[in-house]
């Protein structure tokens, strides 16, 4: 079985600074992999390499077995990205934002289909026709998920998506992520949230100074145990 995401000796240098030391990582389809680490640990660099936003200094980032750097047009069709702050248009409604970004990606859906994607992403129907300027962060994240659903992306990359969400919104977001995983979607999430990583992820990686120090199975470690390992890794 081809891994959904694979880093093969993947590395990134900026002049004399090593942002990511040679990384080996394999994530199979349907798995949620959480990357823990402080700012500057290499989490965002890893995600940007998979997105094709930056080119590796050496090694390969592979999506469904395809080299990202050499086939960006192909790999981007398989990927959706949900950043810490989903950049949407505050003067447009939820439906209008979804329609706009779908059209940019070459997709056209009816208003009924657009609303179905928003409902599937957990956005309540009464919010669909309201402007994004009045949305909470959790609601904006759901529009981001709806964009990923409409694109039918097999891989979803997330950078601190639950940062700033209240506990209820985090639980709702996690429930949607689990549903996506059950459907075979693969999620790579960069996060600072140790407790959320243990409750959501199948596997968890701990990064420090561009090194992937540990990979653990979430089912085999408690949040307290992960916290202790994390502090030992970054200390």
C-alpha positions in Angstrom: 0.0 0.0 0.0 1.3 3.4 -1.0 1.7 5.9 1.9 -0.5 8.9 1.6 2.4 11.1 2.9 6.1 10.2 2.9 9.2 12.2 3.7 12.3 10.5 2.3 15.5 12.1 3.8 13.6 15.4 3.4 15.6 18.4 4.5 15.5 22.2 4.2 18.3 24.7 4.7 18.1 28.5 4.6 21.6 29.8 4.0 23.5 28.6 7.1 20.3 27.7 9.0 19.0 24.1 9.0 15.2 24.4 9.3 14.7 20.6 8.8 17.3 17.9 9.2 16.8 14.8 7.0 13.3 13.6 7.9 12.0 10.0 7.4 8.3 9.8 7.9 5.5 7.5 6.5 1.8 8.2 7.1 -0.7 5.6 5.6 -4.1 6.5 4.2 -6.7 7.4 6.8 -4.3 8.1 9.6 -4.2 11.3 11.7 -0.6 12.2 12.5 0.0 15.1 15.0 3.3 16.9 15.0 4.2 18.5 18.3 6.9 21.1 18.8 7.8 24.6 19.8 7.9 27.5 17.3 10.9 26.9 15.1 10.9 23.1 15.6 10.3 22.4 11.9 6.6 21.6 11.9 5.5 24.4 9.5 8.5 23.8 7.3 7.5 20.1 7.0 3.9 21.1 6.0 5.1 23.7 3.5 7.3 21.1 1.8 4.4 18.8 1.4 2.3 21.7 0.1 5.0 22.6 -2.4 5.2 26.1 -1.1 9.0 25.7 -0.7 11.5 23.3 -2.4 13.5 20.8 -0.4 17.3 21.3 -0.1 17.5 17.5 -0.4 15.3 14.4 -0.2 11.7 14.1 -1.3 8.2 14.9 -0.1 5.8 12.4 -1.5 2.0 12.5 -1.7 0.4 9.3 -2.7 3.8 8.2 -4.0 4.2 11.3 -6.2 7.2 13.7 -5.7 5.8 17.1 -4.7 8.7 19.2 -6.0 8.5 17.7 -9.5 4.7 17.3 -9.8 3.2 20.2 -7.8 0.2 20.6 -10.2 -0.7 16.9 -9.6 -0.1 16.8 -5.8 -2.0 20.0 -5.1 -5.1 18.4 -6.5 -4.9 15.7 -3.8 -4.3 18.2 -0.9 -6.3 20.7 1.1 -4.7 23.1 3.6 -6.2 24.5 6.8 -3.9 27.0 8.4 -4.2 28.5 11.9 -6.2 31.4 10.4 -8.3 30.4 7.5 -8.1 33.4 5.0 -11.6 34.0 3.8 -13.5 37.1 2.7 -15.4 38.8 5.5 -17.7 40.6 3.1 -18.9 37.3 1.6 -21.3 34.8 3.1 -20.2 31.2 4.0 -21.8 29.9 0.8 -20.2 32.7 -1.3 -16.8 32.0 0.1 -17.1 28.3 -0.5 -18.3 28.9 -4.1 -15.4 31.4 -4.7 -12.7 29.1 -3.6 -14.2 26.1 -5.4 -14.3 28.1 -8.7 -10.6 29.0 -8.2 -9.9 25.3 -8.0 -11.9 24.6 -11.1 -15.1 23.2 -9.4 -18.6 24.4 -9.8 -21.4 23.4 -7.5 -25.1 24.4 -7.1 -26.1 26.4 -4.1 -27.8 23.2 -2.7 -24.5 21.3 -3.1 -22.5 24.1 -1.4 -24.8 24.1 1.6 -24.5 20.4 1.8 -20.8 20.7 2.1 -21.1 23.3 4.8 -23.6 21.2 6.8 -21.2 18.2 6.4 -18.4 20.3 7.8 -20.6 21.1 10.9 -21.6 24.7 10.0 -25.2 25.3 11.1 -27.6 26.2 8.3 -28.6 29.6 9.7 -24.9 30.7 9.3 -24.7 29.8 5.6 -26.0 33.1 4.3 -24.4 35.3 6.9 -21.2 37.2 6.1 -17.9 35.8 7.3 -17.1 39.0 9.2 -19.5 37.8 11.9 -18.1 34.3 12.1 -16.2 32.9 15.1 -12.8 31.2 14.4 -14.5 27.8 14.8 -17.1 28.7 12.2 -14.3 29.9 9.8 -12.4 26.6 10.3 -15.6 24.7 9.3 -15.7 26.7 6.1 -12.1 25.6 5.5 -13.1 22.0 6.1 -16.0 22.4 3.6 -13.5 23.6 1.0 -11.5 20.5 1.6 -14.7 18.3 1.3 -15.7 20.0 -1.9 -12.3 19.4 -3.4 -12.5 15.8 -2.3 -8.9 16.0 -1.1 -7.4 12.7 0.1 -4.8 14.5 2.2 -5.5 17.4 4.6 -2.6 19.4 6.0 -3.3 21.5 9.1 -1.2 24.1 10.9 -2.4 24.8 14.4 -6.1 24.6 13.4 -7.4 24.4 17.0 -5.3 27.4 18.3 -7.7 29.9 19.9 -10.8 27.6 19.7 -12.8 27.1 22.8 -13.3 23.6 24.2 -16.7 23.1 22.5 -15.4 24.2 19.1 -12.3 22.0 19.5 -14.5 19.0 20.3 -16.6 19.7 17.2 -13.5 20.2 15.0 -12.0 16.9 16.3 -15.2 15.0 15.6 -15.1 16.2 12.0 -11.5 15.1 11.7 -12.3 11.7 12.9 -15.1 11.4 10.4 -12.7 12.4 7.6 -10.2 9.8 8.9 -12.9 7.1 8.9 -13.6 8.0 5.2 -9.9 7.3 4.4 -8.7 10.9 4.4 -5.2 11.4 5.8 -4.5 14.3 8.2 -1.1 15.8 9.1 -1.6 18.4 11.9 1.0 20.6 13.4 0.0 21.6 17.0 1.2 22.8 20.3 -1.7 21.0 22.1 -0.4 17.9 23.9 -3.8 16.9 25.3 -5.6 17.3 22.0 -2.9 15.4 20.2 -3.4 12.3 22.4 -7.2 12.5 22.0 -7.2 13.0 18.2 -4.1 11.5 16.7 -3.3 7.9 15.8 0.4 8.7 16.0 2.3 11.7 17.4 5.7 13.0 16.4 7.7 15.3 18.6 10.0 17.8 16.8 12.9 19.9 18.1 15.3 22.2 16.2 14.4 20.5 12.9 14.8 17.0 14.2 11.9 14.4 14.6 12.9 13.2 18.0 10.1 10.7 18.8 7.1 9.0 17.2 4.6 7.4 19.5 1.3 5.6 19.1 -1.4 7.7 20.8 -3.2 4.5 22.0 -0.1 3.6 24.0 0.5 6.8 25.9 -1.5 9.1 28.2 -1.5 12.8 27.9 0.6 13.0 31.1 3.1 10.5 29.6 3.3 12.5 26.4 3.7 15.7 28.3 6.7 14.2 30.2 8.2 12.9 27.0 7.7 16.2 25.3 9.4 18.2 28.0 12.3 15.7 28.0 12.6 16.1 24.3 12.7 19.9 24.2 14.6 20.4 27.5 
